[in-house]
């Protein structure tokens, strides 16, 4: 487990970049954190660490955004409106999982029992204006 406090969006992105460098195809990242916690900002850093463009935007209205790199693809999901396994199945979520992609999910509280057991769990707590406490839990990489 890794736990850090960041005090600006730039620090959050920098920390996330380090985590992104540890990710590989087949990983699923599961975010926990309320509205405005910094999940999309963190995803920008993950993208940079994975060697992807950092033009990340929230998938709130699209449900999923795709970021392709030379060797890996990130699928960034928003599960805010997905409330159960049946609704998740209709999104095609499981079709995106592959050894050459990383799945990043916001609002995983709604689909908790549907995620892979080895998901990398990232909790972002909003402490104040730009301050965040970020906890990363996963396998031995973290």
C-alpha positions as CSV (number, residue, x, y, z in Angstrom):
1,X,0.0,0.0,0.0
2,X,1.1,3.5,-0.8
3,X,-0.4,6.6,0.8
4,X,0.6,10.2,-0.1
5,X,-0.7,13.7,0.4
6,X,-0.6,16.0,-2.6
7,X,-1.2,19.8,-2.3
8,X,-1.8,20.8,-5.9
9,X,-3.1,19.3,-9.2
10,X,0.5,19.2,-10.4
11,X,1.6,17.1,-7.5
12,X,-1.3,14.8,-8.0
13,X,-0.4,14.3,-11.7
14,X,3.3,13.8,-10.8
15,X,2.4,11.1,-8.3
16,X,-0.1,9.4,-10.7
17,X,2.6,9.4,-13.4
18,X,4.8,7.2,-11.1
19,X,1.8,4.8,-10.6
20,X,1.2,4.8,-14.4
21,X,4.7,3.6,-15.0
22,X,3.9,0.6,-12.9
23,X,0.8,-0.4,-14.8
24,X,0.8,-3.0,-17.5
25,X,-1.7,-4.6,-19.9
26,X,-4.5,-6.5,-18.2
27,X,-4.6,-4.2,-15.1
28,X,-7.8,-2.7,-13.9
29,X,-7.7,0.5,-11.8
30,X,-10.7,1.1,-9.5
31,X,-11.2,4.6,-8.1
32,X,-13.0,5.6,-5.0
33,X,-13.6,9.3,-4.3
34,X,-16.4,11.8,-4.4
35,X,-17.3,14.4,-7.0
36,X,-14.4,16.7,-7.5
37,X,-11.9,14.5,-5.7
38,X,-9.4,14.5,-8.6
39,X,-10.0,11.2,-10.3
40,X,-9.7,12.7,-13.8
41,X,-6.7,14.7,-12.8
42,X,-5.1,11.5,-11.5
43,X,-6.0,9.7,-14.8
44,X,-4.0,12.4,-16.7
45,X,-0.9,11.5,-14.7
46,X,-1.6,7.7,-15.3
47,X,-1.7,8.4,-19.0
48,X,1.6,10.3,-19.0
49,X,3.2,7.5,-17.0
50,X,1.9,4.9,-19.5
51,X,3.3,6.9,-22.4
52,X,-0.1,8.1,-23.6
53,X,-1.2,11.6,-24.5
54,X,-2.4,13.5,-21.4
55,X,-5.4,15.0,-23.1
56,X,-7.7,13.1,-20.7
57,X,-11.2,14.3,-20.1
58,X,-14.0,13.0,-17.8
59,X,-16.0,10.2,-19.4
60,X,-19.2,11.3,-17.6
61,X,-21.3,11.7,-20.7
62,X,-19.5,9.2,-23.0
63,X,-19.3,6.4,-20.4
64,X,-15.9,5.4,-21.8
65,X,-13.0,7.3,-23.3
66,X,-10.2,5.6,-25.2
67,X,-6.6,6.7,-25.2
68,X,-4.3,4.7,-27.6
69,X,-0.6,4.5,-27.3
70,X,2.0,2.7,-29.4
71,X,1.9,-0.5,-27.2
72,X,-1.1,0.0,-24.8
73,X,-4.6,1.4,-24.7
74,X,-6.3,3.0,-21.7
75,X,-10.1,2.7,-21.4
76,X,-11.4,5.3,-18.9
77,X,-14.9,4.4,-17.6
78,X,-17.4,6.4,-15.6
79,X,-19.7,4.1,-13.7
80,X,-21.7,6.8,-12.0
81,X,-25.0,5.8,-13.7
82,X,-24.2,2.0,-13.7
83,X,-25.9,0.6,-10.6
84,X,-25.5,-3.2,-10.9
85,X,-24.0,-6.1,-12.7
86,X,-26.8,-6.3,-15.3
87,X,-26.3,-2.6,-16.3
88,X,-22.5,-3.1,-16.4
89,X,-22.9,-6.0,-18.8
90,X,-24.9,-3.8,-21.2
91,X,-21.9,-1.4,-21.5
92,X,-19.7,-4.0,-23.1
93,X,-17.3,-3.4,-20.2
94,X,-15.8,-6.9,-20.2
95,X,-15.1,-6.7,-23.9
96,X,-12.5,-4.0,-23.2
97,X,-10.4,-6.2,-21.0
98,X,-7.3,-7.5,-22.7
99,X,-3.6,-8.0,-22.2
100,X,-2.8,-4.8,-24.2
101,X,-5.1,-2.5,-22.3
102,X,-5.6,-0.9,-18.9
103,X,-9.1,-0.3,-17.6
104,X,-9.5,2.8,-15.4
105,X,-12.9,3.1,-13.7
106,X,-14.4,6.0,-11.8
107,X,-17.3,5.5,-9.3
108,X,-16.5,1.8,-8.7
109,X,-18.5,1.8,-5.5
110,X,-21.5,1.1,-7.8
111,X,-20.0,-2.1,-9.3
112,X,-17.8,-3.3,-6.5
113,X,-18.5,-7.0,-6.8
114,X,-18.0,-7.0,-10.6
115,X,-14.4,-5.9,-10.8
116,X,-11.4,-8.3,-11.0
117,X,-10.1,-9.5,-7.6
118,X,-6.6,-8.1,-8.5
119,X,-7.8,-4.6,-9.3
120,X,-5.5,-1.7,-8.3
121,X,-7.6,0.3,-5.8
122,X,-7.0,4.0,-5.6
123,X,-8.9,6.1,-3.0
124,X,-8.7,9.9,-3.4
125,X,-9.8,12.0,-0.4
126,X,-10.5,15.7,-0.8
127,X,-8.8,17.3,2.2
128,X,-9.3,20.9,1.3
129,X,-8.9,23.3,-1.7
130,X,-6.1,21.5,-3.6
131,X,-5.0,19.0,-0.9
132,X,-5.7,15.3,-1.4
133,X,-4.8,12.1,0.4
134,X,-4.3,9.3,-2.1
135,X,-4.1,5.6,-1.2
136,X,-3.0,3.0,-3.7
137,X,-3.6,-0.7,-2.9
138,X,-2.7,-3.6,-5.2
139,X,-0.2,-6.3,-5.7
140,X,3.6,-6.1,-4.8
141,X,4.1,-3.2,-7.2
142,X,2.2,-1.0,-4.9
